[in-house]
Amino acid sequence: MHVTFRPIGGPEELPLFLRFSYDLDGEVADDLTTGRRRESWLWIATRGDEVLARAGWWARGGAAGPYLMDFLDFAPGESGTAETLVTKALEAIVPAGEKPPEFVRYVAPDWGQDPAGVPSIVRVLENLGAHLLVERLRLEWRPGTAIQPSGGIEFRPFASTEEAVALMTRAVAGTLDAHNRADLDRMTPREVAAEHFHGELERWPSPQSWWRVAMLPGGEPIGFVFPARNDYGPIIAYLAVLPEHRGHGYIDAILAEGTRVLAEQDAPRIRASTDVGNGPMAAAFARAGYVNYQKELNMTW
């Protein structure tokens, strides 16, 4: 029987898209309502009444095009169908000559041990020219977990947008973050910082008064943290120690301050993520009581 590749026709067809099961299924309906998703970004491959594969994209509200791809699932033996689905969807969604959005998948810590599961999804995207950029830890702090004292480190709000971008520019030097390192292949440190700030951090709905600059008692900045609330809940959006102050354990006080700010807002939980390869940052989250509950794969073209 003929296989049809198409986006869903409207909210009434959302149950077709949800025939498969994944962590983000419960968010799709609200995302459609708020504009973070569109019917034209939710694609399915069908044979009669059977859904063989699905692929979906997401964006921040009001964006002209999708920011990332975060759904790809297919029935056993339908990897070729999934490849065709993604190819046709990208042709419709992404302007000719533009790089496809990054793919993000939340996975179990032992995701590589089931070849028929997530590794098969990775292979489909690799066949289409994508590659694994980084594997990340997804972390969560829960109420009742102790928050460490500041250890003499002082905190204040950022004086201005310019100060925020300037400190972020300094923090890019020597970064262990895979996304920043990839960005530095095509942009200057200032451009990387400005894109991160204006493209993501300042768009969160939470108040910028939550953001903190960390200082030594004399007032010298040593780092910063961006506690925030995204569209789904409280997060540590970004934190860093400036290069000349790394190796002194200041990261613990900076993370604790960001956690404290969100905890004071009665956060039901606080989430964060960091690259598996960023050992110092992962260790700091562990010391602060953040639990690694999941991993995240980022693939790019």
Beta strands, then each sheet from edge to edge (+ up, - down):
strand 1: 4-7
strand 2: 42-47
strand 3: 50-58
strand 4: 68-74
strand 5: 102-107
strand 6: 131-141
strand 7: 154-156
strand 8: 212-215
strand 9: 221-229
strand 10: 234-241
strand 11: 270-275
strand 12: 291-300
sheet 1: 1+ 2- 3+ 4- 5- 12+ 6- 11+
sheet 2: 7+ 8- 9+ 10-
end
